[in-house]
Each structure stands twice: as C-alpha cells, then as structure tokens.
Amino acid sequence: MFPMAFNAAVRYIGDVAIVDVAGRLALGEGAGLLRDTIKDLVTKGDKKILVKLKDVTFIDSSGLGELVGSYATAANAGGTIKLLNVESKVQSVLMIAKLSTVFESFNNESIAVLSFS
C-alpha cells in the first residue's frame, strides 16, 4: 500500500480561507505545496487562514518549517494562520517543537471560523 499523496484544497466560509491538507507533510512530499498554497492566498489578499490537518498522516522537521514559514508569510502581510483538527501524532510533534504555543488550534470548525471575528 502506497502512502497517500499530499494535497491541499482551499475552500471558503465567509472571508476565512480553509486549507484542507491531507497526506505526509514532509521533505519532498508536501511541504512545498503547503508553502505555495499559503503564499497564493496571502498574495490574493486573504488574511484569515485556517489549516485543517485532520488528514495529515505524518509531519517531519521540513513540514514544521513550512508551517512556521507559512505563519510568518501570513503575519508579515497582516494575516493570521490557525490550525484545525490536529491529529494526535502531529500534535505531539508540535508540542515537542514548542510550536503548540505559536499556533492557535481548534477541534471545531465553526468555532475556529468565528475566532477570526
């Protein structure tokens, strides 16, 4: 069985861009796609970005770097990135890297969207 290919799809609820991410967020697999997706959103003027990590099966240091870089890209443009449905394995990596204090994280999409108001 092959691991699921990484993908990132964007949808909107009001003015909040939700990036549904799936697969392995790792060197050479998905990190570049996430960075490009966030950069495109920021370039278009999106300031409220919610990254849904429910279907991320693995994250490595490169993937963490992409999350931090994406956060900085959005912040430099006056935007915010928040996380949604972080799986326990990914949450553990965020905690070990001390990034769980950087990213506001939610388990409920409606509450996450409202948090941007």
C-alpha positions as CSV (number, residue, x, y, z in Angstrom):
1,M,0.0,0.0,0.0
2,F,1.4,3.4,-1.0
3,P,1.1,6.4,1.3
4,M,-1.5,8.9,0.3
5,A,-0.1,11.7,-2.0
6,F,0.0,15.1,-0.3
7,N,-2.7,17.6,-1.4
8,A,-4.1,20.9,-0.2
9,A,-7.5,22.1,-1.3
10,V,-8.8,25.6,-0.5
11,R,-12.4,26.4,0.4
12,Y,-14.1,29.4,2.0
13,I,-16.5,30.1,4.8
14,G,-17.2,33.8,4.6
15,D,-13.8,35.6,4.4
16,V,-11.9,32.7,6.1
17,A,-9.8,30.5,3.7
18,I,-9.8,26.9,4.9
19,V,-6.9,24.8,3.6
20,D,-7.8,21.1,3.8
21,V,-4.4,19.3,3.9
22,A,-4.0,15.5,3.5
23,G,-1.1,13.1,3.3
24,R,2.5,13.4,4.5
25,L,3.8,16.9,5.3
26,A,7.4,16.0,4.8
27,L,10.6,16.9,2.9
28,G,10.0,16.4,-0.9
29,E,6.4,15.3,-0.4
30,G,4.0,18.1,0.7
31,A,5.9,20.9,2.3
32,G,6.4,22.9,-0.9
33,L,2.8,22.6,-1.9
34,L,1.6,23.9,1.5
35,R,4.0,26.9,1.3
36,D,2.9,27.7,-2.3
37,T,-0.8,27.4,-1.3
38,I,-0.4,29.8,1.7
39,K,1.7,32.2,-0.4
40,D,-1.0,32.3,-3.1
41,L,-3.7,33.0,-0.6
42,V,-1.7,35.9,1.0
43,T,-0.9,37.3,-2.4
44,K,-4.7,37.3,-3.2
45,G,-5.3,39.3,0.0
46,D,-6.6,36.5,2.2
47,K,-5.8,37.4,5.8
48,K,-7.7,34.7,7.7
49,I,-6.3,31.3,7.0
50,L,-7.3,28.1,8.8
51,V,-5.2,25.0,8.0
52,K,-7.1,21.7,8.6
53,L,-4.6,19.0,9.5
54,K,-7.1,16.2,10.2
55,D,-5.9,14.0,7.3
56,V,-2.1,14.7,7.7
57,T,-0.6,11.3,8.5
58,F,3.0,12.4,9.1
59,I,5.0,15.6,9.7
60,D,8.8,16.0,9.8
61,S,11.1,18.9,10.5
62,S,10.7,20.1,6.9
63,G,6.9,20.1,7.3
64,L,7.2,22.0,10.6
65,G,9.5,24.5,8.8
66,E,6.8,25.0,6.2
67,L,4.1,25.6,8.9
68,V,6.3,28.2,10.6
69,G,7.3,29.8,7.3
70,S,3.6,30.0,6.2
71,Y,2.8,31.6,9.6
72,A,5.5,34.2,9.1
73,T,4.3,34.9,5.5
74,A,0.8,35.5,6.7
75,A,1.8,37.5,9.7
76,N,4.1,39.8,7.6
77,A,1.1,40.5,5.4
78,G,-1.1,41.3,8.4
79,G,-2.8,37.9,8.3
80,T,-3.3,35.0,10.7
81,I,-2.9,31.3,10.4
82,K,-4.8,29.0,12.8
83,L,-4.9,25.2,12.9
84,L,-7.9,22.9,12.9
85,N,-8.3,19.2,13.8
86,V,-4.6,18.5,14.5
87,E,-4.2,14.7,14.8
88,S,-2.5,13.4,18.0
89,K,0.7,12.3,16.2
90,V,1.1,15.8,14.6
91,Q,0.1,17.5,17.9
92,S,2.8,15.6,19.7
93,V,5.4,16.8,17.2
94,L,4.1,20.4,17.5
95,M,4.4,20.1,21.3
96,I,7.9,18.7,21.2
97,A,9.0,21.5,18.9
98,K,7.3,24.0,21.2
99,L,5.1,25.2,18.4
100,S,1.8,24.4,20.1
101,T,2.1,27.8,21.8
102,V,2.6,29.6,18.5
103,F,-0.4,28.3,16.6
104,E,-3.9,28.7,17.9
105,S,-5.6,25.3,17.5
106,F,-9.2,24.3,17.3
107,N,-11.1,21.0,17.2
108,N,-14.4,22.6,15.9
109,E,-14.5,24.2,12.5
110,S,-17.4,26.6,13.3
111,I,-15.7,27.9,16.5
112,A,-12.4,28.2,14.6
113,V,-14.0,30.3,11.9
114,L,-15.8,32.5,14.5
115,S,-12.4,33.0,16.3
116,F,-11.3,35.3,13.4
117,S,-14.1,37.8,14.1
